[in-house]
Amino acid sequence: MSRFIVSMVILLCLPALSLAESNNEDKSQKAVESLERPLYSPFVERYVLDELKQLRTDQAQTKHELIQQIVDREHRSVDRGVAYATDTVTYFFYLIAAATSVLVLVGWTSIRDIKERVHTLADEEISKLINEYEKRLEIIESQLQQKTVHIEENREEIELTQELQSLWLRAQQDPSPANKITIYDDILKLRYDDSEALTYKADAVLELQEPQWAANLCHQAIKIDPENSHAFYLLACAHTAMEQFDEALRFLAEAINRRDSYQEAIPYDPALEALVNNEIFKELNTLLNASQRISSDQISDNNAV
């Protein structure tokens, strides 16, 4: 490093030396021109000239050697840099190759275990998702089945309702009591607990002068619907036809308690004419008042409870 610095100093000094030399030459030339006679003898001049030539030759040789040394040093620096870069890249690839070899030799089992573990976890998650969606599909399928059943039930109910409506229309349009009884039997086959059909059947039976049969039908209707006022009214008519005026009056009071409009129709109903003309009919108001008191007491007891 010190040699390099010295060489650089010499190179920097060369221009100054050249300038000083040129100045010295100018001064010498002026001094020579100003001489009136030769300063030295030819022999001495030849010696001086030879020395100057040799000095210049040595100086040029030194300059050439110095430049050559500098160039050689630069070449060696570049070579060292290229060699360093090449070695670095080579060592880096050697390191990668060594690490890869270590992973291949030592970590193959670990990598295989990791792969198997990943596959296992993936299978577990997929199984969970499959089970969850299977449960959801089962729930959806169950809901669809229930809806299908409901739709089918509604469809059957609609068909039944339509058929019942058609039978009721036929019963209203048919003037024959016997045909009406047949139609009401068809209605009861479709809906056995239809108290209204039983009541209208009892009405048709009364028209056929079958009061006992009509009374049985009315009792069946009352079992199904205890508030069926029309059934109580027909029971009063049936018992009147059988001349059981006490029972007729009691059932008539029950009917009027459930619907007041029957009280206005009683005098004009031929089926109740015998009851109206009987002396026992005068007790109707007493029965009505007693029934109303009993109903009030029951309502009070229910409110107290």
C-alpha positions as CSV (number, residue, x, y, z in Angstrom):
1,M,0.0,0.0,0.0
2,S,2.9,2.4,0.8
3,R,4.5,1.6,-2.6
4,F,1.3,2.5,-4.3
5,I,1.1,5.8,-2.5
6,V,4.8,6.6,-3.4
7,S,4.1,5.8,-7.0
8,M,1.0,8.1,-7.1
9,V,3.1,10.9,-5.5
10,I,5.8,10.4,-8.2
11,L,3.2,10.5,-10.9
12,L,1.7,13.7,-9.5
13,C,5.2,15.3,-9.3
14,L,6.2,14.4,-12.9
15,P,4.3,17.3,-14.5
16,A,5.9,19.7,-12.0
17,L,9.3,18.3,-12.8
18,S,8.6,18.6,-16.5
19,L,7.6,22.2,-16.1
20,A,10.6,23.0,-14.0
21,E,12.8,21.3,-16.6
22,S,11.3,23.3,-19.4
23,N,11.9,26.5,-17.4
24,N,15.5,25.5,-16.8
25,E,16.0,24.8,-20.5
26,D,14.6,28.2,-21.4
27,K,17.0,29.9,-18.9
28,S,19.9,27.8,-20.1
29,Q,19.1,28.7,-23.7
30,K,19.0,32.4,-22.8
31,A,22.3,32.1,-20.9
32,V,23.9,30.3,-23.9
33,E,22.7,32.9,-26.3
34,S,24.1,35.7,-24.1
35,L,27.6,34.1,-24.0
36,E,30.3,35.7,-26.0
37,R,32.5,32.7,-26.0
38,P,32.1,28.9,-25.4
39,L,31.7,28.0,-21.8
40,Y,33.0,24.5,-22.1
41,S,35.3,22.7,-24.4
42,P,33.7,20.3,-27.0
43,F,34.7,17.3,-25.0
44,V,33.0,18.6,-21.9
45,E,30.0,19.5,-23.9
46,R,29.8,16.1,-25.3
47,Y,30.0,14.6,-21.9
48,V,27.3,16.8,-20.6
49,L,25.0,16.1,-23.5
50,D,25.5,12.3,-23.1
51,E,24.7,12.6,-19.4
52,L,21.6,14.6,-20.2
53,K,20.5,12.1,-22.7
54,Q,21.1,9.2,-20.3
55,L,19.2,11.1,-17.6
56,R,16.3,11.6,-19.9
57,T,16.4,8.0,-21.0
58,D,16.5,6.9,-17.4
59,Q,13.7,9.3,-16.5
60,A,11.5,8.0,-19.4
61,Q,12.3,4.4,-18.4
62,T,11.3,5.1,-14.8
63,K,8.1,6.7,-15.9
64,H,7.2,3.8,-18.1
65,E,8.0,1.3,-15.3
66,L,5.9,3.3,-12.9
67,I,2.9,3.4,-15.3
68,Q,3.3,-0.3,-15.9
69,Q,3.3,-1.0,-12.2
70,I,0.1,1.1,-11.8
71,V,-1.6,-0.7,-14.6
72,D,-0.5,-4.1,-13.3
73,R,-1.9,-3.2,-9.8
74,E,-5.2,-2.1,-11.3
75,H,-5.4,-5.4,-13.3
76,R,-4.7,-7.4,-10.1
77,S,-7.4,-5.4,-8.2
78,V,-9.9,-6.2,-10.9
79,D,-8.9,-9.8,-10.9
80,R,-9.2,-10.1,-7.2
81,G,-12.7,-8.5,-7.3
82,V,-13.8,-10.9,-10.0
83,A,-12.3,-13.8,-8.2
84,Y,-14.1,-12.7,-4.9
85,A,-17.4,-12.4,-6.7
86,T,-17.0,-15.8,-8.3
87,D,-16.0,-17.4,-5.1
88,T,-18.9,-15.8,-3.3
89,V,-21.5,-17.1,-5.8
90,T,-19.8,-20.5,-5.8
91,Y,-19.9,-20.8,-2.0
92,F,-23.5,-19.6,-2.0
93,F,-24.5,-22.4,-4.3
94,Y,-22.4,-24.8,-2.3
95,L,-24.3,-23.7,0.8
96,I,-27.7,-24.2,-1.0
97,A,-26.7,-27.6,-2.2
98,A,-25.5,-28.6,1.3
99,A,-28.7,-27.4,2.9
100,T,-30.8,-29.2,0.3
101,S,-28.8,-32.3,0.9
102,V,-29.3,-32.0,4.6
103,L,-33.0,-31.6,4.2
104,V,-33.2,-34.5,1.8
105,L,-31.2,-36.8,4.1
106,V,-32.5,-35.7,7.5
107,G,-35.9,-34.1,6.9
108,W,-37.5,-36.5,4.4
109,T,-39.4,-38.3,7.2
110,S,-40.5,-35.0,8.7
111,I,-41.7,-33.7,5.4
112,R,-43.6,-37.0,4.8
113,D,-45.1,-36.7,8.3
114,I,-46.2,-33.1,7.6
115,K,-47.7,-34.1,4.3
116,E,-49.6,-37.0,5.9
117,R,-50.7,-34.7,8.8
118,V,-51.9,-32.1,6.3
119,H,-53.9,-34.8,4.4
120,T,-55.3,-36.1,7.7
121,L,-56.4,-32.6,8.8
122,A,-57.9,-32.0,5.3
123,D,-59.8,-35.3,5.4
124,E,-61.1,-34.4,8.9
125,E,-62.3,-31.0,7.9
126,I,-63.9,-32.4,4.7
127,S,-65.6,-35.1,6.8
128,K,-67.0,-32.5,9.2
129,L,-68.3,-30.4,6.3
130,I,-69.8,-33.5,4.7
131,N,-71.5,-34.6,8.0
132,E,-72.8,-31.1,8.6
133,Y,-74.3,-30.8,5.1
134,E,-75.7,-34.3,5.4
135,K,-77.5,-33.2,8.6
136,R,-78.7,-30.1,6.9
137,L,-79.9,-32.2,3.9
138,E,-81.7,-34.6,6.3
139,I,-83.4,-31.7,8.0
140,I,-84.4,-30.2,4.7
141,E,-85.6,-33.6,3.5
142,S,-87.6,-34.0,6.7
143,Q,-89.1,-30.6,6.3
144,L,-89.9,-31.3,2.7
145,Q,-91.6,-34.6,3.7
146,Q,-93.6,-32.8,6.3
147,K,-94.6,-30.2,3.9
148,T,-95.5,-32.9,1.3
149,V,-97.7,-34.6,4.0
150,H,-99.3,-31.3,4.8
151,I,-99.9,-30.5,1.2
152,E,-101.4,-34.0,0.7
153,E,-103.6,-33.6,3.8
154,N,-104.7,-30.1,2.6
155,R,-105.4,-31.5,-0.8
156,E,-107.5,-34.3,0.7
157,E,-109.2,-31.8,3.0
158,I,-110.0,-29.6,0.0
159,E,-111.4,-32.5,-2.0
160,L,-113.4,-33.6,1.0
161,T,-114.7,-30.0,1.5
162,Q,-115.6,-29.7,-2.1
163,E,-117.5,-33.0,-2.0
164,L,-119.3,-32.0,1.2
165,Q,-120.3,-28.7,-0.3
166,S,-121.7,-30.5,-3.3
167,L,-123.7,-32.8,-1.1
168,W,-125.0,-29.9,1.0
169,L,-126.2,-28.2,-2.2
170,R,-127.9,-31.4,-3.3
171,A,-129.6,-31.7,0.1
172,Q,-130.9,-28.1,-0.1
173,Q,-132.2,-28.5,-3.6
174,D,-133.8,-31.9,-3.1
175,P,-137.4,-31.6,-1.8
176,S,-137.7,-35.3,-0.8
177,P,-137.0,-36.1,2.9
178,A,-135.9,-39.6,2.0
179,N,-133.4,-38.3,-0.6
180,K,-132.2,-35.8,1.9
181,I,-131.6,-38.6,4.5
182,T,-129.6,-40.5,1.9
183,I,-127.5,-37.4,1.2
184,Y,-126.9,-36.7,4.9
185,D,-125.8,-40.3,5.3
186,D,-123.2,-39.7,2.6
187,I,-122.1,-36.6,4.4
188,L,-121.8,-38.5,7.7
189,K,-119.7,-41.2,5.9
190,L,-117.3,-38.6,4.9
191,R,-117.4,-36.7,8.3
192,Y,-118.9,-38.9,11.0
193,D,-118.7,-36.1,13.7
194,D,-120.7,-33.5,11.7
195,S,-123.3,-32.5,14.3
196,E,-125.0,-30.2,11.7
197,A,-125.5,-33.1,9.3
198,L,-127.0,-35.2,12.2
199,T,-129.3,-32.3,13.0
200,Y,-130.6,-31.8,9.5
201,K,-131.0,-35.5,9.1
202,A,-133.2,-35.5,12.3
203,D,-135.2,-32.7,10.7
204,A,-135.8,-34.8,7.6
205,V,-136.7,-37.8,9.7
206,L,-139.3,-35.7,11.5
207,E,-140.8,-34.9,8.2
208,L,-141.2,-38.7,7.7
209,Q,-143.1,-38.9,11.1
210,E,-140.2,-40.8,12.9
211,P,-139.9,-38.7,16.1
212,Q,-138.0,-41.4,18.1
213,W,-135.4,-41.8,15.3
214,A,-135.1,-38.0,15.1
215,A,-134.7,-37.8,18.9
216,N,-131.8,-40.3,18.8
217,L,-130.1,-38.3,16.0
218,C,-130.5,-35.1,18.0
219,H,-128.9,-36.7,21.1
220,Q,-125.9,-37.8,19.0
221,A,-125.5,-34.3,17.7
222,I,-125.7,-32.8,21.2
223,K,-122.9,-35.2,22.4
224,I,-120.7,-33.8,19.6
225,D,-121.7,-30.2,20.1
226,P,-123.5,-29.4,23.5
227,E,-124.3,-25.9,22.3
228,N,-126.2,-27.0,19.2
229,S,-129.4,-25.0,19.7
230,H,-131.1,-26.5,16.6
231,A,-130.7,-30.0,18.0
232,F,-132.5,-29.0,21.2
233,Y,-135.3,-27.4,19.2
234,L,-135.7,-30.5,17.1
235,L,-135.7,-32.6,20.3
236,A,-138.6,-30.4,21.5
237,C,-140.4,-31.1,18.2
238,A,-139.8,-34.8,18.5
239,H,-141.0,-35.1,22.0
240,T,-144.1,-33.0,21.1
241,A,-144.8,-35.5,18.3
242,M,-144.5,-38.3,20.9
243,E,-146.8,-36.3,23.3
244,Q,-144.0,-36.1,25.9
245,F,-144.8,-32.5,26.7
246,D,-142.6,-32.2,29.8
247,E,-139.5,-33.3,28.0
248,A,-140.5,-31.2,25.0
249,L,-140.9,-28.1,27.2
250,R,-137.5,-28.6,28.8
251,F,-135.6,-29.0,25.5
252,L,-137.4,-26.0,24.1
253,A,-136.3,-23.9,27.0
254,E,-132.7,-25.1,26.4
255,A,-133.0,-24.1,22.7
256,I,-134.3,-20.7,23.6
257,N,-131.5,-20.1,26.1
258,R,-129.0,-20.7,23.4
259,R,-130.9,-18.7,20.7
260,D,-133.6,-16.2,21.5
261,S,-135.0,-16.1,17.9
262,Y,-136.7,-19.5,18.5
263,Q,-139.1,-17.9,20.9
264,E,-140.6,-15.8,18.0
265,A,-140.9,-18.9,15.7
266,I,-142.7,-21.2,18.3
267,P,-146.3,-20.0,17.7
268,Y,-145.9,-20.5,13.9
269,D,-144.2,-23.9,13.9
270,P,-146.7,-26.7,13.2
271,A,-144.5,-29.3,14.9
272,L,-144.9,-27.4,18.2
273,E,-148.6,-26.6,17.9
274,A,-149.7,-29.4,20.3
275,L,-147.2,-28.1,22.9
276,V,-148.3,-24.6,22.6
277,N,-151.9,-25.5,23.0
278,N,-151.1,-27.6,26.1
279,E,-151.5,-26.2,29.6
280,I,-147.9,-27.0,30.4
281,F,-146.6,-24.5,27.9
282,K,-147.4,-21.8,30.4
283,E,-144.5,-23.0,32.5
284,L,-142.0,-22.1,29.7
285,N,-141.3,-18.7,31.2
286,T,-140.6,-20.2,34.6
287,L,-138.2,-22.7,33.1
288,L,-136.5,-19.9,31.2
289,N,-136.0,-17.8,34.3
290,A,-134.7,-20.8,36.3
291,S,-132.3,-21.7,33.5
292,Q,-131.0,-18.1,33.4
293,R,-130.5,-18.0,37.1
294,I,-128.5,-21.3,36.9
295,S,-126.4,-19.9,34.1
296,S,-125.7,-16.7,36.1
297,D,-124.7,-18.7,39.1
298,Q,-122.3,-20.8,37.0
299,I,-120.8,-17.7,35.4
300,S,-120.2,-16.2,38.9
301,D,-118.6,-19.4,40.2
302,N,-116.3,-19.5,37.2
303,N,-115.3,-15.9,37.7
304,A,-114.6,-16.6,41.4
305,V,-112.4,-19.5,40.5
